[in-house]
Amino acid sequence: MRADSSEPATEAPIVPGFTSKELHERFDDELGKGMTGMVYSLKGYPGLAVKAIQLSGLSTISVDALKLELATVPGLSHPGIIKYHQVVWDEGLVYIVMDRRDKTLESLISEYKQKRIPIPIELVLSAVRQIAAALAYFHTVNDADAGRPVRCDLRPANVLVSEDGEHFVIADFGLCKDALRNGSTLAGTRPYMAPETLVHKKTSPASDMWSLGVILYELATLNRPDFLEGREPAEVFVNGWKPDLSDVTDDFIRYILGKIFVLDPAERLTASGLSELLRASDASPRELMVLISVLSDKCESLETALITKIGALEEALTRTSSRNEALEKTVATPRGDFEAKSTKMAAFEKELASKTEEIASLRKDLEAKTAKIGTLEKTISTQATNVDGLTKDLEAKAARITTLEGQCREHLAATKALEAKVMQLSDATPQSELLLLPKLIRAAHMNSTETVRTLLEEGVRAGQRDTQGMTALMHAARQGHTGPVELLVEREKGLQDKNGWTALMHAAYNNRPEVVEILAPHEHGKRNNNNQTALMMAVENGNAEIASLLAPHEKGLKNSRDRTALMVAAEKGSPELVEALVEHEKGLKDKWDHNALYYALKNGYPGIAKTVIPHEDPTDTDGITALMRAAIRGDTEMVGLLIPLQKGLKDKDGNTAHMHALKNKQTDIAALLREHEASSWTPLMCASFAGDIEEVNKHLSDKDKKNSDGDTALIIAARAGHKDIVELLDPTDENGFTALMRAAHRNDPAAAEALLPLQGGMRTTRWVEIDGWRIFPKGTALMVAAARGHTEVARLLVEKEGGMSNKDGWTALMRAALKGRGEFTK
């Protein structure tokens, strides 16, 4: 998954609705101070944090403005913007429940400063690419909704970083900034403020781009730019000002900063423009060549059009000159005629001057366009050079990584082979070598329990070692001699040989379950020179019995790859090992947020995955499956892995994972799931379920189509509770005749059942005549069903509309009796 992908692959926390009292009870550690308040962790919710904003001292106008802005904050949805889940108002305080991140871009920069090494260019561009994409989204919603907050305080402290250091999100919006900001926060924000903010107190989306430019400069150089150098902004930011970018060594980054550090906000590079530029910088050389070709074609077309226009004007000039010559020849005509011709000639001369000016303007425009084309070609050439350099660097690094991986695998295999050889040689210790061992070790090796007891009683020193650093306890454990082990364990427990192996590891490696059971309480948790525990060695050897004995003691420990024993077992595809470990290590994740379920699916072991799912990601009481949760949180990779196991399953409300993706605006995942769970759904059905009116309007021609379940878009919208879309698909007419009444009229039980919660109890406003029969004013859908004799629809409607009468006091039952429909009286 790319670092700048639309969403980090992390599981979104399930967020309940908190009261202020519940928040107070769950307040834990103070995580930090933002511009607008304090941030705390929440007990029991490691993925959440809460910000407390003090309202005392604010005017009524400021509080009202804060309420208006906070009402819109939970609606923001972008992977580059921190998710705000809930706003809780209390006396004198307001709490904002949000996702938790423990690291900021400021701390990341500090780490590299302390190490005195530059931040990798790839990480710099990835961070700026994600922040720019978030700003582009943010500026778009600001344009669409003036009530949303406007940012003016973008700085490293307000950019949060994921644990793996690859995902960046913007936090701490400038909510009611004028009311909440104090002197200290202004001092921290001032270096990132745009000239128009510092000089004229004006802000705009372009001001955010200046702040992002300062961040980019700081990432590239590990120093903040000091454009003011102690002077007043009005003295520095004057016409002709240019930034000093000599400390920026990367040409591409210097080019971007030159586009951002522009005094005129209108000329400054936009967030969307920067996103496009960075996306282009990620393009392959082949794609760049295509882009150059397209631009060249456009330039040639423009030049051809301009030349054609100039030619036409020059022809007009020639014709005008000819007419002037003709006029000159007529000067000798009578005087009265001469004045008329002079007037006409003056008009022609004026037209000639106008055409000449137009030609000059076109030529100037052509020159400007040609210069711009040259600049674009130079920019593309620079980007192509950068991409070529990056591509070669990546290829070299990939080759180096491949080589190192191969060497690591060879080294690991050689190490294991040597260890096995040592074990074999140790097991086959010649009699002559045994005689050279200390008495206590020799007795333990030979399973002479009484000799071991006698030597210990005589005061023979425990802890003696052979040439491999092995003790008497290790020899006894490796051979499986329980008697000597029980005598020696208290005296020699915890000791390790030259390879870092304990007696417990020797017993585990050599499959000595009785000895493992004795030693596990005394020696668990130790690691050998390869960072392995006894449990990990048992898993590597595929020994489920030993693993089951060790799991209660060594559960949760991880190897050098940050994986637990259960993850390794799932990766190896061993059902016995997984069964032995799953109860002890379920729910644990590595530093990439992957669990045992992920590794089972990733390595193609669906049987293991089925075993692990009930423990790692079980279907809850509402019928929400692991696939549905992955779809809700936008985890594309996990969705792809889980589809073969859980596609088509429904929760207790009848919703599939595809429906959950639509509800949560996960459009890419919805498209992926549609192929497996809703192949018969039209775009109109998807839009109707998601409540997307704009998309519904585009596909209204498909409103009569049905999916494989026989449902139309109208039924789907009604079940989803989208009353506005129901009205769009089947509008209530001027007589008050509703979609539910039409369903009753055509005897459509499925549509009637879906529409009943939305339109049950609604009445007509006038006389309605359909197919020769009349519905009186204040008529209901049940009366329509009764009049038409549609008993199945009537049974659905009677509970909600039974007993209702029209303007003349007639009920549906009376109407049915009048029509002679005896089945309705039952």
VOGU-3710 file (C-alpha; in Angstrom, 3 decimals, decimal comma):
1> mradssepat> 0,000/0,000/0,000  1,425/3,414/-0,914  2,273/5,802/1,841  0,128/8,490/0,241  -2,809/6,265/-0,524  -6,209/7,526/0,213  -6,401/5,896/3,641  -4,003/4,352/6,055  -4,631/0,712/6,549  -5,731/1,072/10,150
11> eapivpgfts> -8,916/-0,140/11,731  -11,273/2,756/12,519  -12,312/2,719/16,211  -15,940/1,946/17,014  -17,094/5,200/18,614  -20,073/5,219/21,000  -22,036/8,364/21,791  -20,402/9,819/24,929  -22,045/12,053/27,510  -19,983/14,734/29,270
21> kelherfdde> -20,091/12,629/32,444  -18,764/9,556/30,626  -15,960/11,630/29,098  -14,957/12,955/32,554  -14,836/9,391/33,905  -12,638/8,247/30,997  -10,157/11,177/30,992  -6,639/9,698/31,166  -3,209/11,106/30,223  -2,710/14,607/28,862
31> lgkgmtgmvy> -1,468/14,150/25,285  -0,729/17,797/24,571  -1,934/21,355/24,173  -3,371/22,629/20,914  -4,057/26,189/19,854  -7,605/25,865/21,147  -7,386/23,600/24,185  -6,036/20,518/25,995  -6,020/17,000/24,480  -6,468/13,871/26,630
41> slkgypglav> -6,476/10,112/26,011  -9,601/8,082/26,862  -9,509/5,017/29,096  -10,697/1,935/27,225  -10,435/3,642/23,810  -6,758/3,605/22,767  -7,673/4,817/19,267  -9,486/7,957/20,494  -8,598/11,279/22,082  -10,714/14,174/23,371
51> kaiqlsglst> -10,002/17,888/23,143  -11,388/20,141/25,906  -12,004/23,793/24,933  -12,569/26,370/27,707  -15,466/28,717/26,850  -15,126/31,087/29,784  -14,134/34,563/28,702  -15,718/34,203/25,250  -18,459/36,541/24,110  -21,884/35,237/23,099
61> isvdalklel> -21,018/35,987/19,461  -17,798/33,945/19,708  -19,621/31,000/21,311  -22,317/31,104/18,613  -19,622/31,165/15,918  -17,906/28,201/17,577  -21,192/26,246/17,623  -21,757/26,973/13,931  -18,295/25,749/12,978  -18,327/22,683/15,237
71> atvpglshpg> -21,648/21,607/13,719  -19,836/21,099/10,399  -16,574/19,523/11,627  -17,813/15,875/11,982  -18,929/16,024/8,343  -15,356/16,387/7,058  -14,201/13,085/5,550  -10,739/12,762/4,025  -7,811/10,434/4,851  -5,583/13,498/5,232
81> iikyhqvvwd> -7,814/15,246/7,811  -8,186/14,030/11,416  -11,611/12,442/11,968  -13,844/14,263/14,494  -16,536/11,866/15,757  -18,587/13,818/18,293  -18,999/17,265/19,844  -20,254/17,360/23,458  -21,262/20,672/25,121  -20,944/21,054/28,877
91> eglvyivmdr> -21,147/24,011/31,240  -18,294/26,329/30,243  -16,607/23,622/28,166  -16,927/21,853/24,840  -15,387/18,444/24,142  -14,433/17,128/20,705  -13,956/13,338/20,364  -11,439/12,524/17,620  -9,059/9,858/16,323  -5,816/9,618/18,253
101> rdktleslis> -2,293/10,026/16,916  0,719/10,221/19,265  3,291/11,729/16,904  3,514/15,031/15,036  5,465/16,241/12,035  7,264/18,583/14,455  8,588/15,617/16,454  9,595/13,851/13,208  11,670/16,893/12,168  13,232/17,017/15,653
111> eykqkripip> 14,252/13,341/15,382  16,137/13,982/12,147  17,709/17,139/13,601  19,006/15,145/16,555  20,391/12,466/14,227  21,956/15,227/12,057  20,765/13,521/8,877  18,439/14,949/6,196  14,902/13,676/5,791  14,714/11,406/2,688
121> ielvlsavrq> 13,332/13,270/-0,333  10,777/10,478/-0,914  9,376/10,985/2,618  9,355/14,788/2,190  7,393/14,571/-1,080  5,050/11,928/0,336  4,236/14,129/3,362  3,650/17,245/1,240  1,628/15,248/-1,308  -0,758/14,015/1,410
131> iaaalayfht> -1,072/17,435/3,090  -1,707/19,114/-0,290  -4,417/16,561/-1,138  -6,081/17,228/2,244  -5,919/21,001/1,687  -7,357/20,618/-1,821  -10,329/18,750/-0,341  -10,618/21,251/2,521  -10,577/24,274/0,200  -13,199/22,607/-2,001
141> vndadagrpv> -15,640/22,128/0,897  -14,945/25,685/2,098  -15,953/26,997/-1,340  -19,097/24,881/-1,216  -20,023/25,773/2,380  -19,004/29,143/3,791  -19,927/27,925/7,271  -16,957/25,589/7,436  -13,801/26,642/9,338  -10,982/28,404/7,458
151> rcdlrpanvl> -7,390/27,304/8,245  -4,739/29,876/9,010  -2,509/27,918/11,422  -0,987/25,069/9,373  2,329/24,118/11,001  4,274/20,905/11,865  2,749/20,721/15,351  -0,719/20,480/13,747  0,211/17,699/11,297  -0,090/14,262/12,901
161> vsedgehfvi> 1,939/11,240/11,792  0,948/7,568/11,889  2,976/5,100/13,919  4,712/3,719/10,822  5,708/7,267/9,785  4,055/6,989/6,370  0,646/8,665/6,776  0,080/12,356/7,566  -3,154/14,076/8,665  -4,040/17,697/9,416
171> adfglckdal> -5,461/18,414/12,872  -6,361/21,353/15,166  -8,493/23,478/12,820  -8,478/27,233/13,281  -11,876/27,179/14,969  -12,989/30,689/15,948  -9,337/31,620/15,762  -9,794/35,277/16,712  -11,642/34,412/19,918  -9,516/31,454/21,007
181> rngstlagtr> -6,005/32,498/19,969  -3,676/34,019/22,585  -0,206/35,524/22,457  1,728/32,274/22,837  -0,181/30,459/20,115  0,253/33,418/17,791  4,005/33,330/18,403  4,093/29,640/17,465  2,000/30,220/14,350  3,560/33,516/13,127
191> pymapetlvh> 6,550/31,970/11,219  4,043/30,044/9,080  1,744/33,007/8,317  1,471/34,349/4,764  2,453/37,981/3,983  -1,193/39,008/3,420  -2,048/37,704/6,901  0,886/39,392/8,620  0,485/42,727/6,820  -3,246/43,049/6,047
201> kktspasdmw> -4,847/40,471/8,438  -6,376/38,737/5,398  -6,661/34,971/4,918  -7,602/32,700/2,045  -6,801/29,187/0,775  -3,618/30,727/-0,674  -2,534/31,574/2,909  -2,579/27,850/3,741  -0,318/27,208/0,735  2,260/29,697/2,073
211> slgvilyela> 2,208/27,783/5,400  2,671/24,497/3,513  5,616/26,080/1,680  7,274/26,919/5,020  6,725/23,301/6,131  8,216/21,984/2,867  11,260/24,295/3,297  11,675/23,015/6,872  11,411/19,357/5,790  13,955/19,885/3,002
221> tlnrpdfleg> 16,531/21,837/5,086  15,643/20,985/8,746  15,497/24,775/9,328  12,590/27,231/9,199  13,046/30,055/6,678  13,603/33,469/8,295  12,363/35,869/5,651  11,819/38,736/8,130  15,266/38,606/9,835  13,941/40,750/12,724
231> repaevfvng> 12,225/43,362/10,552  8,523/44,216/10,219  6,565/42,276/7,547  5,487/45,507/5,799  9,152/46,423/5,344  10,115/43,037/3,868  7,184/41,963/1,711  7,246/44,695/-0,931  7,022/44,622/-4,731  9,946/42,757/-6,244
241> wkpdlsdvtd> 10,577/40,591/-3,138  12,031/37,147/-3,913  12,710/34,328/-1,399  16,270/33,138/-0,692  16,138/29,406/-1,507  19,900/28,807/-1,672  19,766/26,302/1,240  17,344/24,048/-0,706  19,540/21,582/-2,577  16,842/19,627/-4,449
251> dfiryilgki> 15,952/21,305/-7,775  12,383/19,991/-7,851  11,588/21,173/-4,311  13,213/24,570/-5,040  10,979/24,846/-8,136  7,843/24,119/-6,032  8,843/26,659/-3,360  9,382/29,276/-6,068  5,750/28,763/-7,111  4,477/28,993/-3,491
261> fvldpaerlt> 6,514/31,887/-2,064  4,769/34,496/-4,228  3,423/37,710/-2,650  0,233/37,860/-4,754  -2,149/35,159/-3,383  -3,856/34,922/-6,774  -0,538/33,931/-8,411  0,402/31,413/-5,713  0,355/27,674/-6,499  -2,947/26,115/-5,315
271> asglsellra> -3,351/22,916/-3,290  -4,937/21,104/-6,243  -2,190/22,412/-8,533  0,492/21,131/-6,150  -1,262/17,752/-5,923  -1,268/17,483/-9,720  2,392/18,540/-9,883  3,433/15,949/-7,291  1,335/13,319/-9,023  3,145/14,174/-12,257
281> sdasprelmv> 6,497/13,869/-10,449  5,466/10,303/-9,579  4,839/9,505/-13,221  7,057/7,153/-15,186  9,372/8,506/-17,929  7,050/6,916/-20,495  4,058/8,842/-19,082  6,079/12,068/-19,117  7,005/11,541/-22,764  3,304/11,131/-23,547
291> lisvlsdkce> 2,574/14,365/-21,634  5,311/16,210/-23,577  3,867/14,885/-26,828  0,356/16,067/-25,909  1,622/19,528/-24,932  3,635/19,780/-28,140  0,546/18,906/-30,195  -1,462/21,573/-28,319  1,276/24,140/-28,912  1,411/23,335/-32,621
301> sletalitki> -2,395/23,639/-32,870  -2,308/27,015/-31,094  0,511/28,289/-33,272  -1,304/27,165/-36,455  -4,510/28,938/-35,346  -2,643/32,152/-34,566  -0,781/32,092/-37,890  -4,080/31,562/-39,718  -5,619/34,530/-37,853  -2,614/36,747/-38,667
311> galeealtrt> -2,820/35,723/-42,345  -6,496/36,679/-42,468  -5,760/40,067/-40,909  -2,907/40,682/-43,326  -5,273/39,909/-46,249  -7,750/42,428/-44,784  -4,915/44,962/-44,590  -4,026/44,360/-48,247  -7,647/44,842/-49,301  -7,810/48,055/-47,273
321> ssrnealekt> -4,606/49,357/-48,939  -6,054/48,617/-52,402  -9,186/50,547/-51,540  -7,024/53,458/-50,338  -5,183/53,493/-53,675  -8,495/53,574/-55,522  -9,601/56,505/-53,397  -6,411/58,380/-54,154  -7,113/58,049/-57,877  -10,462/59,723/-57,446
331> vatprgdfea> -9,002/62,833/-55,753  -9,119/64,683/-59,059  -12,927/64,457/-59,175  -15,114/67,504/-58,500  -14,625/69,303/-55,159  -18,002/68,321/-53,709  -17,283/64,662/-54,384  -13,760/65,065/-52,967  -15,016/65,877/-49,416  -17,183/62,756/-49,330
341> kstkmaafek> -14,308/60,589/-50,484  -11,958/62,215/-47,886  -14,407/61,267/-45,104  -14,603/57,723/-46,431  -10,807/57,501/-46,657  -10,433/58,668/-43,029  -12,772/55,882/-41,959  -10,698/53,337/-43,869  -7,484/54,665/-42,304  -9,045/54,337/-38,844
351> elaskteeia> -10,045/50,737/-39,618  -6,504/50,071/-40,915  -4,990/51,405/-37,666  -7,366/49,201/-35,645  -6,426/46,096/-37,656  -2,731/46,918/-37,277  -3,120/47,157/-33,489  -4,998/43,817/-33,478  -2,166/42,175/-35,442  0,402/43,570/-32,989
361> slrkdleakt> -1,660/42,283/-30,047  -1,926/38,817/-31,605  1,809/38,731/-32,261  2,463/39,705/-28,631  0,038/36,988/-27,452  1,803/34,442/-29,690  5,165/35,408/-28,190  3,780/35,047/-24,629  2,265/31,645/-25,454  5,550/30,531/-27,053
371> akigtlekti> 7,459/31,612/-23,922  4,977/29,764/-21,698  5,340/26,635/-23,841  9,127/26,905/-23,448  8,734/27,161/-19,669  6,425/24,116/-19,612  8,859/22,110/-21,724  11,709/23,099/-19,379  9,596/22,126/-16,327  8,703/18,770/-17,844
381> stqatnvdgl> 12,334/18,198/-18,784  13,398/18,954/-15,191  10,726/16,612/-13,832  11,734/13,892/-16,281  15,347/14,241/-15,137  14,243/14,037/-11,485  12,058/11,000/-12,208  14,907/9,301/-14,099  17,199/9,900/-11,132  14,623/8,647/-8,637
391> tkdleakaar> 13,839/5,612/-10,803  17,505/4,649/-11,031  17,922/5,201/-7,290  14,872/3,062/-6,513  16,032/0,340/-8,897  19,458/0,309/-7,256  17,906/0,188/-3,779  15,460/-2,553/-4,840  18,351/-4,601/-6,230  20,295/-4,040/-2,998
401> ittlegqcre> 17,280/-5,070/-0,892  16,778/-8,200/-3,024  20,469/-9,082/-2,578  20,299/-8,493/1,182  17,104/-10,548/1,477  18,790/-13,397/-0,347  21,826/-13,120/1,883  19,612/-13,029/4,982  17,742/-16,130/3,869  21,022/-17,919/3,158
411> hlaatkalea> 22,411/-16,815/6,518  19,279/-17,949/8,350  19,307/-21,310/6,570  23,001/-21,755/7,341  22,445/-20,791/10,976  19,593/-23,275/11,351  21,642/-25,977/9,635  24,580/-25,310/11,947  22,303/-25,365/14,989  20,797/-28,654/13,858
421> kvmqlsdatp> 24,292/-30,028/13,242  25,397/-28,933/16,708  22,340/-30,606/18,192  23,043/-33,808/16,290  26,690/-33,753/17,340  25,700/-32,992/20,914  23,172/-35,825/20,959  25,790/-38,193/19,657  28,421/-37,271/22,247  31,086/-40,034/22,174
431> qsellllpkl> 31,719/-41,959/25,357  35,261/-40,587/25,479  33,991/-37,000/25,498  31,448/-37,813/28,202  34,288/-38,913/30,436  35,845/-35,453/30,061  32,680/-33,678/31,270  32,405/-32,528/34,901  30,839/-35,200/37,131  27,565/-33,337/37,625
441> iraahmnste> 27,046/-32,686/33,896  27,969/-36,307/33,046  25,510/-37,677/35,617  22,699/-35,429/34,324  23,465/-36,382/30,708  23,374/-40,117/31,606  20,073/-39,751/33,536  21,727/-40,814/36,816  19,294/-39,133/39,169  20,788/-40,582/42,378
451> tvrtlleegv> 24,306/-39,538/41,392  23,072/-36,001/40,711  21,389/-35,935/44,140  24,506/-37,235/45,905  26,811/-34,730/44,185  24,547/-31,841/45,064  24,337/-32,982/48,705  28,141/-33,203/48,790  28,294/-29,556/47,759  29,460/-29,963/44,151
461> ragqrdtqgm> 29,114/-26,528/42,543  26,111/-26,136/40,264  26,384/-24,035/37,097  29,476/-25,753/35,667  29,638/-25,683/31,845  31,051/-27,716/28,971  32,902/-26,308/25,967  29,565/-25,134/24,408  28,608/-23,337/27,597  25,971/-25,953/28,430
471> talmhaarqg> 25,111/-26,734/32,060  24,024/-29,997/33,649  20,386/-28,806/33,514  20,677/-28,149/29,751  22,114/-31,651/29,139  19,323/-33,272/31,127  16,645/-31,140/29,417  17,933/-31,919/25,937  17,952/-35,657/26,689  14,482/-35,508/28,280
481> htgpvellve> 15,651/-36,698/31,721  12,993/-35,405/34,105  14,633/-36,693/37,323  17,869/-34,686/37,015  15,873/-31,708/35,684  13,733/-31,570/38,816  16,861/-31,699/41,043  18,770/-29,052/39,077  16,114/-26,529/38,047  16,226/-24,365/41,163
491> rekglqdkng> 20,062/-24,210/41,088  20,649/-23,630/37,336  17,483/-22,019/35,990  17,869/-19,039/33,650  21,426/-19,795/32,526  22,216/-19,639/28,787  24,845/-21,348/26,636  27,100/-19,718/24,037  24,186/-19,518/21,543  21,954/-17,940/24,154
501> wtalmhaayn> 19,906/-21,149/24,561  18,331/-21,987/27,922  17,535/-25,498/29,160  13,890/-24,785/28,206  14,926/-24,015/24,609  16,915/-27,274/24,417  13,874/-29,195/25,651  11,518/-27,393/23,250  13,822/-27,883/20,257  14,279/-31,593/21,007
511> nrpevveila> 10,544/-32,211/21,630  10,710/-33,034/25,332  7,179/-32,102/26,519  7,605/-33,474/30,088  10,732/-31,387/30,603  9,117/-28,300/28,991  6,266/-28,564/31,467  8,761/-28,534/34,379  10,973/-25,712/33,058  8,410/-23,316/31,523
521> phehgkrnnn> 7,441/-21,630/34,826  11,152/-20,987/35,570  12,719/-20,014/32,214  9,938/-18,542/30,029  10,499/-15,277/28,167  14,243/-15,685/27,576  15,648/-15,078/24,057  18,610/-16,669/22,302  21,202/-14,889/20,165  18,748/-14,932/17,210
531> nqtalmmave> 16,096/-13,169/19,321  13,977/-16,344/19,478  11,995/-17,581/22,468  11,353/-21,246/23,204  7,794/-20,851/21,860  9,053/-19,377/18,578  11,486/-22,302/18,207  8,636/-24,757/18,731  6,552/-22,957/16,062  9,478/-22,929/13,612
541> ngnaeiasll> 9,787/-26,703/14,150  6,021/-27,184/13,717  5,649/-28,761/17,179  2,081/-28,027/18,296  2,294/-29,995/21,560  5,310/-28,033/22,790  3,708/-24,775/21,575  0,546/-25,475/23,575  2,632/-25,976/26,742  4,622/-22,773/26,218
551> aphekglkns> 1,825/-20,479/24,994  0,438/-19,643/28,477  3,915/-18,533/29,544  5,292/-16,800/26,415  2,150/-15,459/24,735  2,390/-12,046/23,104  6,169/-12,018/22,608  7,372/-11,067/19,130  10,291/-12,041/16,910  12,697/-9,790/14,986
561> rdrtalmvaa> 9,989/-9,190/12,344  7,594/-7,977/15,068  5,381/-11,059/14,649  3,879/-13,243/17,342  4,029/-17,023/17,358  0,396/-17,119/16,157  1,213/-14,860/13,186  4,128/-17,125/12,229  1,904/-20,208/12,563  -0,761/-18,587/10,352
571> ekgspelvea> 1,926/-17,575/7,856  3,208/-21,189/7,755  -0,355/-22,541/7,339  -0,221/-24,969/10,285  -3,734/-25,772/11,615  -2,374/-27,598/14,698  -0,146/-24,694/15,719  -2,916/-22,165/15,140  -5,359/-24,184/17,267  -2,751/-24,344/20,044
581> lvehekglkd> -2,013/-20,604/19,998  -5,139/-18,724/18,931  -6,763/-18,474/22,367  -3,546/-17,058/23,824  -2,512/-14,557/21,126  -5,758/-13,537/19,423  -6,213/-9,855/18,681  -2,523/-8,924/18,671  -1,073/-6,882/15,793  2,395/-6,090/14,460
591> kwdhnalyya> 3,774/-2,610/13,818  2,078/-2,578/10,391  -1,305/-3,176/12,092  -1,538/-6,705/10,679  -2,877/-9,649/12,672  -2,748/-13,432/12,264  -5,881/-13,325/10,093  -4,078/-11,036/7,640  -1,083/-13,372/7,367  -3,277/-16,429/6,853
601> lkngypgiak> -5,168/-14,714/4,031  -2,060/-13,091/2,540  -0,312/-16,460/2,267  -3,311/-18,271/0,789  -4,554/-20,335/3,761  -8,370/-19,880/3,824  -8,791/-22,816/6,212  -6,525/-21,129/8,752  -8,362/-17,850/8,208  -11,714/-19,534/9,001
611> tviphedptd> -10,227/-20,810/12,250  -8,809/-17,422/13,215  -11,717/-15,114/12,215  -13,956/-15,946/15,230  -11,072/-14,947/17,493  -9,406/-12,083/15,566  -12,306/-10,345/13,848  -15,581/-12,091/14,795  -19,036/-11,358/13,461  -20,743/-9,287/16,190
621> tdgitalmra> -24,268/-9,491/17,575  -25,528/-7,163/14,831  -24,190/-9,499/12,154  -21,339/-7,136/11,185  -18,581/-9,284/9,644  -14,845/-8,709/9,278  -15,416/-7,917/5,598  -18,035/-5,302/6,483  -15,721/-3,649/9,018  -12,900/-3,561/6,480
631> airgdtemvg> -15,271/-1,950/3,970  -16,450/0,612/6,545  -12,913/1,702/7,475  -11,729/1,762/3,851  -9,153/-1,064/4,086  -8,928/-2,037/0,416  -6,270/-4,724/0,893  -8,181/-6,512/3,674  -11,428/-6,312/1,690  -9,730/-8,037/-1,242
641> lliplqkglk> -8,406/-10,774/1,053  -11,736/-11,363/2,857  -14,022/-11,374/-0,207  -13,567/-15,125/-0,942  -14,531/-15,984/2,654  -17,366/-13,589/3,494  -18,845/-12,161/0,299  -22,631/-12,123/0,202  -23,166/-12,266/3,984  -25,744/-9,871/5,458
651> dkdgntahmh> -26,080/-8,230/8,853  -29,274/-8,320/10,873  -30,653/-5,384/8,865  -30,024/-7,157/5,568  -27,001/-5,021/4,606  -24,019/-6,534/2,772  -20,426/-5,281/2,879  -21,153/-3,528/-0,446  -23,986/-1,605/1,201  -21,798/-0,623/4,150
661> alknkqtdia> -19,150/0,683/1,724  -21,798/2,807/-0,011  -23,108/4,141/3,307  -19,621/5,201/4,352  -18,720/6,817/0,990  -15,980/4,227/0,316  -16,555/4,410/-3,444  -13,488/2,415/-4,550  -14,289/-0,427/-2,159  -17,969/-0,325/-3,150
671> allreheass> -16,906/-0,743/-6,786  -14,699/-3,711/-5,796  -17,482/-5,385/-3,797  -20,195/-4,691/-6,355  -18,651/-7,304/-8,665  -19,020/-9,959/-5,928  -22,115/-8,890/-3,974  -24,225/-6,674/-6,207  -23,391/-7,404/-9,838  -27,032/-6,824/-10,781
681> wtplmcasfa> -27,153/-3,381/-9,131  -27,296/-0,432/-11,508  -25,491/2,854/-10,766  -28,920/4,300/-9,914  -29,463/1,627/-7,239  -26,041/2,300/-5,717  -26,680/6,048/-5,655  -30,195/5,547/-4,222  -28,858/3,431/-1,370  -26,018/5,889/-0,656
691> gdieevnkhl> -28,358/8,903/-0,750  -26,422/10,593/-3,556  -29,027/12,869/-5,199  -26,597/14,173/-7,820  -25,827/10,664/-9,079  -29,509/9,687/-8,886  -30,386/12,555/-11,210  -27,853/11,282/-13,753  -29,413/7,818/-13,992  -33,168/8,368/-13,623
701> sdkdkknsdg> -33,780/6,516/-16,903  -32,944/3,253/-15,077  -35,564/3,646/-12,342  -37,725/0,745/-13,616  -34,848/-1,782/-13,697  -34,690/-4,534/-11,070  -31,759/-6,342/-9,479  -31,469/-10,098/-8,944  -33,605/-9,788/-5,773  -36,378/-8,113/-7,762
711> dtaliiaara> -35,794/-4,709/-6,113  -35,949/-1,387/-7,956  -33,999/1,735/-7,023  -37,214/3,042/-5,395  -37,418/0,056/-3,024  -33,709/0,319/-2,200  -33,965/4,058/-1,450  -37,059/3,513/0,716  -35,406/0,757/2,772  -32,409/3,033/3,279
721> ghkdivelld> -34,752/5,749/4,564  -33,925/8,348/1,875  -37,258/10,163/1,649  -35,903/12,845/-0,713  -34,715/10,239/-3,217  -38,038/8,381/-2,998  -39,767/11,641/-3,937  -37,328/12,081/-6,822  -37,932/8,558/-8,165  -41,722/8,454/-7,623
731> ptdengftal> -42,934/11,933/-6,611  -46,150/12,713/-4,727  -48,420/14,449/-7,268  -50,468/17,621/-6,917  -53,400/15,595/-5,493  -51,292/14,126/-2,688  -51,168/10,697/-4,364  -47,972/9,066/-3,023  -45,591/6,329/-4,193  -47,084/4,090/-1,464
741> mraahrndpa> -50,583/4,618/-2,868  -49,322/3,754/-6,359  -47,718/0,574/-4,964  -51,083/-0,335/-3,376  -52,852/0,414/-6,667  -50,562/-1,873/-8,742  -50,487/-4,577/-6,010  -46,714/-4,352/-5,306  -46,200/-5,771/-1,773  -42,390/-5,379/-1,834
751> aaeallplqg> -42,589/-1,675/-2,679  -45,449/-1,141/-0,218  -43,501/-2,743/2,640  -40,403/-0,620/1,890  -42,402/2,624/1,548  -44,681/2,137/4,560  -42,255/3,586/7,201  -41,789/6,733/5,074  -45,284/7,348/3,706  -47,675/5,336/5,856
761> gmrttrwvei> -50,571/7,485/7,078  -50,249/10,128/4,340  -53,537/11,274/2,745  -54,698/12,620/-0,587  -55,567/16,311/-0,711  -58,157/16,187/-3,544  -60,323/13,855/-5,533  -58,228/11,315/-7,422  -59,582/9,307/-10,348  -57,539/6,325/-11,575
771> dgwrifpkgt> -58,722/3,719/-14,090  -62,352/4,798/-13,670  -62,588/4,723/-9,869  -62,320/7,614/-7,418  -60,438/8,199/-4,164  -61,995/10,874/-1,963  -59,929/13,637/-0,313  -58,038/12,440/2,796  -57,846/8,963/1,256  -55,063/6,514/2,297
781> almvaaargh> -53,025/3,769/0,631  -55,069/1,182/2,561  -58,267/2,575/1,011  -56,667/2,205/-2,439  -55,758/-1,438/-1,686  -59,276/-2,130/-0,383  -60,916/-0,544/-3,417  -58,720/-2,602/-5,753  -59,097/-5,840/-3,786  -55,350/-6,256/-3,111
791> tevarllvek> -55,429/-8,247/0,140  -51,669/-8,900/0,481  -50,853/-5,180/0,348  -53,782/-4,439/2,682  -52,374/-6,804/5,341  -49,124/-4,814/5,305  -50,919/-1,456/5,610  -53,690/-2,228/8,065  -51,597/-1,922/11,239  -50,590/1,663/10,422
801> eggmsnkdgw> -53,615/2,887/8,476  -56,458/0,762/9,862  -59,354/2,874/11,224  -58,406/6,035/9,289  -61,316/7,649/7,461  -61,653/10,014/4,510  -63,304/13,428/4,579  -66,743/11,807/4,445  -65,997/9,440/7,344  -65,497/6,321/5,203
811> talmraalkg> -62,866/3,788/6,320  -61,087/1,223/4,148  -63,286/-1,521/5,653  -66,445/0,342/4,634  -65,013/0,800/1,161  -64,259/-2,943/0,891  -67,773/-3,861/2,111  -69,270/-1,479/-0,464  -67,300/-3,231/-3,191  -68,423/-6,621/-1,902
821> rgeftk> -64,933/-7,713/-0,878  -65,709/-10,114/1,970  -62,122/-11,274/2,364  -61,227/-7,818/3,720  -63,690/-8,055/6,623  -61,657/-10,978/7,977
//
